[in-house]
Every structure is written in structure tokens, then in C-alpha cells.
Amino acid sequence: MGQEFRYYKCGDYFIPDIQFSPYKHKVLGKYGRMRRAYLQEKNPMLLNDLILREQLFPYLWEIDETAHCRVEKLMTELLKRNPTPNKATHQMAWVQHMNSLKAQAEEIVLAELIYS
């Protein structure tokens, strides 16, 4: 509200001179990148608003961290309900079971956090 923008003239147009403040470099994880791609495709107005308010990356980092925590929590809950086969004797069945549980957990997180 109280921001004053300076403009520079480019031909017949006045363009705002916007300077973004630097942010700490932190890697954006899988879920953060997926959320950004979703916003680019389905909700570009929100994406532009977050960019202009310089809140895009903190927002995406929070989504990414929340999604990772939620997947881990869901995995422990699913493991309690569906115990795994013995890893020492049935390695492939164990891997298949764990991959299935992870896919279920990720599907829930994608529906709840990423694509909503």
C-alpha cells in the first residue's frame, strides 16, 4: 500500500523499476517444483501474485517440506495397517510392497497439497 514505484520510460511506455530482494539459495524439492508447475498451468494469477510479493519460494519451500513430512507420516500409518513381508527371505515382495505404499502416500499428498 505504501510502496512508491519509480518508473522509467521505454519508448512511449512507462515501466516500473522493480528490484527484488535477494533470497537465500535453497534447493526446491520435487513437491515444490510440482506445485510451481501446477500454478503455472492452472492458477497463473496466484503465481504472479506470489512472485510480485516475493513470496513464491518461501511458499514452495513450505509446500515441499509439508509434503515430505506428510508422505513420511502416511507411510508409517500405512505400514502399521499393512505389515511388510520379511525382507530377508522375500526381497522382491518387500520392495514391491514398499513401492506400493509409497505410491499410495504420494497420491494422497498430491491430491491434498499439490493439485488443490
N, C-alpha and C positions, 0 to 999 in steps of 0.2 A: 504494500500500500504506500509506504513512504519512500519507495525507491525512485530515484531520479535517473532516467536513462539519458545518456548522451547519444547523439546521432551524428553520422557522417553522411555526406551527400555523395551519391554514386550516380552520375548522370542526372536524371530527373527524380531520383528516388532518395529518400532518407532512410538509412539502415541503422537500427540500433547497435550501439557499440557494446556488446555483451561480453564480459570477461568471466569465465568460470573459474572458481577457486580450485586449486589442485587438491586431489584426494590421494589417500594412501593407496598404494598398489596392492591389491589383494586379488587372488585368483578367483574368478567366478566359476562356481561348480556346475555340474550337469543340470541340476534343477533350476538354478538361476538362469542359465542360458536357455533352457526350455521355456521358462516364464517370459523372458525377453522376446523370444521368437513368437510366442503366443500373443503378447501385447502388440508386437509389430503387425501381426496379421489381423487380429480380432478387435483390438482396442487401441488404435494409434493415438487417440486423444489423451488417454491416460498416460501412455508412453511419453508423449511430448510434454505433458504437464510435469511428469517426474523429471524429465531431462531439464526443463527450464527452471524448476525449483531446486535443481542439483541434488535430487534425492533418488535418482534411478539406481545407482549402485548400492547405496545402503539398503534400499528396498529389496533389490535382488539378492544381496548377501543374506538378508534376514530370511527371505523365502527359501534360499538354498539350505541354510542352517536348520530351519524348521523342518523342511522336507527330509533332510538326512536323519534328524532326531526322530521324526515320526516313523520313518521306514524301520529304524532300529527297534523302536518300541513295538511296532506291529509285528516285526519278525519274532521278538521274544514271546508275544501273545500267541502268535500262530504256532510257534514251536511247543508251547505248553499244551495247546489243543491237539496238535498233530505231531507226536514224537517221531524222531528220525530213526531210520534203520541203523543197525550197527555199522559204523564207519569202517571198522577193521575188516569185517567179513563181506560187506555189501557196499563197496566203494561207489560204484556207478549208481546204485539205487539211492545212496545218501546224497550224491551230487544232484541227481535228478530231483529229489525231494526238496533240497535246499533251494535250487533254482526255481522250483515251482512256488515255494513260499515267498521268495524274494519278488517274483513276478506279481504275486497277489498283493503284497505290501505296496509295491510301486504303483500298481494300478489304482489302489485306493488313494494314495498320496497324490497321484496325478489328477484324479478327479476332484479331490478336496482342495488342493493348493494351487496347482499349476494351471489347470484348464477351467478355472471358475472365475 
